[in-house]
Amino acid sequence: MQRTVSSHLSMQVHAPLEMLLQIAVADGAHDRTELLTVRHEDGPLEVVEIKGRTGSRLHRVAAPVGRVVVDYQATVTGQADLPPVEDEDLVEYRRPSRYVDSDRLLAFARDEFAGLHDAELLGAVVAWVHRHVTYLSGSSLPTDGASDTLLKRRGVCRDFAHLVVALLRANDTPARLTSVYAPGLRPMDFHAVAEAFVDGAWHVVDATGLAPRGSMLRIATGRDATDTAFLSYYGGQVTLRSMTVTAAVRAPQGGTPTDDGTALVTLR
């Protein structure tokens, strides 16, 4: 399988700042060729890579006032080996977090999914969120958490993923948020999905049903959107002017893999 992805960000920096980008494909055993450039209107800016957990890669840039353009492109061949499962992760990803306030959903989650465990619980949670939450661009706030989404019953991909993760954690299943490039996604953008530890491995689920899971490519993994944001900045001000994301796949059988959403799938 060969996947080709790219992202383009154009922004205006109003006061000098430190920028953290999280748009590069995560490390893995696949073959990867890539290029990341960050240019100020006066010339290229220095980029420093920081290695994160689970293969995530952050890129730090000191940006002066003015227009800054970020371009990233990568071609990835093959699939990554599955990383070892860490006991620390299984503890951390059962706890509530900033946008996954699973402690507020305990009563609802345990009543709604009583008696379900493992893969059966995972399937039921994803199906419930898919049925009861409407995907609607611009319908949620960046500060909304899982309990907000449960009440509003609408949101975008990160809201769907946060709610799935929260309902799983409320039922004592380790779950985490993952940002991905998603070939076949409509509308195309950075995409957020959930991963759950079931049957001894991490499996990816997407309650939006907007893209097949088999060709998704990991960018970052964490407790919630706090850990997976594509852009963070400190010490200044910036306005994102435009953003373009692309993701395509060339599979041996041709075309984008199909996905009926029912199988256990690992993100590779």
Secondary structure, 3 states (H helix, E strand, C coil): CEEEEEEEEEEEEEECEEEEECCCCCCCCCEEEEEEEEEECCEECCCEEEECHHHCEEEEEEECCEEEEEEEEEEEECCCCCCCCCHHHHHHCCCCCCCCCHHHHHHHHHHHCCCCCHHHHHHHHHHHHHHHCEECCCCCCCCCCHHHHHHHCEECHHHHHHHHHHHHHCCCCCEEEEEEECCCCCCCCCEEEEEEEECCEEEEECCCCCCCHHHCEEEEEECCHHHHCCEEEECCEEEEEEEEEEEEEECCCCCCCCCCCCCCCCCC
